Amino acid sequence: MNNPYAPPESDLTPVQEHSDTYPPTWFDARGRIGRLRYLVYATVPSTLAVLLVLFLIGWFDLRERPIVMPVLLIGTGVAVAAVLALMTLRRLRDLGQPGWWALILLLAPINVLLVGFLLVRPGGAGPNRYGPPPADNTTLVAAGTWIVLVMAFTGLFRLFDIG
């Protein structure tokens, strides 16, 4: 009814400043990522970069060129380290920890423990000071996880000559 003398009505549901979750993207420095995305987002680009460099070294026979080979290897190493640092920063945010903890990656014996910790400890379910939690893993992330695990076990079997 349109009563001009009735008090005004309003929607009393609270306004959310952020959505409940957000879909993370590969090389975005903002936001949080979960354990599986950390594994896939850090491993797949790094592995592809190393495979590309190995292909280029073999295809163009770069072992004979004393300047090109070190520049290519150092450039690839810096790119891989940057991707790992970026993904570690985002994973630390998911745990509610400050990003400067990613500097632990520079300490050789301890960095393995940090990566293991980031792969084992689940992130917070709700929003934290770094934003809302990431959306559920997609089929592509799950497939990437299986590919990374198969590559890791295959590499271990080849390394230790198992089977």
C-alpha positions in Angstrom: 0.0 0.0 0.0 1.2 3.5 -0.7 0.5 5.3 2.5 2.3 8.7 2.5 2.3 8.8 6.3 4.0 5.4 6.8 7.7 5.4 8.0 10.2 4.7 5.3 11.3 1.1 4.8 14.8 -0.1 4.0 16.6 -3.3 3.4 18.2 -4.3 6.7 20.6 -6.9 5.3 24.2 -5.9 5.9 26.2 -4.7 2.9 29.3 -6.8 2.3 32.4 -4.9 1.4 34.1 -7.9 -0.3 32.6 -10.9 -1.9 32.8 -14.2 0.0 35.6 -15.5 -2.2 37.5 -14.4 -5.3 39.0 -16.4 -8.1 42.8 -16.0 -8.0 44.8 -15.4 -11.1 48.2 -16.7 -12.0 50.6 -13.7 -11.7 48.6 -11.3 -9.7 50.4 -10.0 -6.6 47.3 -9.2 -4.7 45.2 -11.6 -2.7 45.6 -15.1 -1.3 46.0 -18.6 -2.6 45.5 -22.0 -1.1 47.8 -25.0 -0.9 47.0 -26.6 -4.2 47.2 -23.3 -6.1 50.5 -22.6 -4.4 51.9 -25.9 -5.6 50.6 -25.5 -9.1 51.1 -21.8 -9.6 54.7 -22.0 -8.4 55.7 -25.3 -10.0 54.2 -25.2 -13.5 55.6 -21.8 -14.8 59.0 -22.6 -13.3 59.1 -26.1 -14.9 58.0 -24.7 -18.2 60.7 -22.0 -18.1 63.4 -24.6 -17.3 62.2 -26.9 -20.0 62.2 -24.0 -22.5 65.8 -23.1 -21.6 66.9 -26.7 -21.9 65.2 -26.9 -25.3 66.9 -23.6 -26.4 70.3 -24.8 -25.2 69.9 -28.1 -27.1 68.3 -26.6 -30.2 70.8 -23.7 -30.7 73.8 -25.6 -29.2 74.4 -22.8 -26.7 77.0 -24.8 -24.8 79.5 -23.4 -27.3 78.6 -19.8 -26.6 80.3 -18.5 -23.4 78.2 -15.4 -23.0 74.7 -16.4 -24.0 74.5 -19.5 -21.8 75.2 -17.9 -18.4 72.9 -14.9 -19.3 70.1 -17.3 -20.2 70.6 -19.4 -17.1 70.8 -16.4 -14.7 67.7 -14.8 -16.3 65.8 -18.0 -16.0 66.9 -18.4 -12.3 65.8 -14.9 -11.5 62.4 -15.4 -13.2 61.8 -18.7 -11.4 62.8 -17.1 -8.0 60.5 -14.2 -8.7 57.6 -16.5 -9.4 58.3 -18.6 -6.3 58.6 -15.4 -4.1 55.3 -14.0 -5.5 53.4 -17.2 -4.8 55.0 -17.6 -1.4 53.9 -14.0 -0.6 50.3 -14.8 -1.6 50.3 -18.1 0.4 51.6 -16.4 3.5 48.8 -13.9 3.2 46.3 -16.8 3.2 47.7 -17.8 6.5 47.5 -14.3 7.8 51.3 -13.8 8.0 53.2 -10.8 6.8 54.8 -10.9 3.4 58.3 -10.3 4.6 58.4 -13.9 5.8 59.0 -14.7 2.1 62.6 -13.6 2.7 63.1 -16.9 4.4 63.4 -18.3 0.9 66.9 -16.8 0.8 68.1 -19.1 3.6 69.0 -22.4 2.0 68.4 -24.9 4.8 65.3 -23.2 6.1 63.5 -22.5 2.9 62.6 -26.2 2.4 60.9 -26.1 5.8 58.9 -23.0 4.8 57.7 -24.4 1.6 56.7 -27.7 3.3 54.9 -25.6 6.0 53.0 -23.7 3.3 52.0 -26.9 1.5 50.7 -28.6 4.7 49.0 -25.8 6.7 45.5 -24.9 5.6 44.7 -21.2 5.2 42.0 -19.3 7.1 38.4 -20.1 6.0 37.2 -16.5 6.4 38.4 -13.1 5.3 41.5 -11.7 6.9 43.4 -8.4 6.6 44.6 -9.5 3.1 41.2 -10.0 1.7 38.6 -12.8 1.2 39.6 -16.4 0.9 40.3 -17.8 -2.6 37.5 -19.6 -4.5 37.4 -23.4 -4.5 40.0 -25.1 -6.7 39.0 -25.6 -10.3 39.4 -28.8 -12.3 42.4 -27.3 -14.0 44.1 -26.7 -10.6 43.4 -30.3 -9.5 44.8 -31.7 -12.8 47.8 -29.5 -12.4 48.4 -30.9 -8.9 48.3 -34.4 -10.2 50.7 -33.6 -13.0 53.1 -32.0 -10.5 52.9 -35.0 -8.2 53.4 -37.5 -11.1 56.4 -35.4 -12.3 57.9 -35.3 -8.7 57.5 -39.0 -8.1 58.9 -39.8 -11.6 61.9 -37.6 -10.9 62.5 -39.3 -7.6 62.2 -42.8 -9.1 64.7 -41.8 -11.8 67.0 -40.1 -9.3 67.2 -43.1 -7.0 66.8 -45.7 -9.7 63.7 -47.2 -8.2 61.7 -49.7 -10.2 
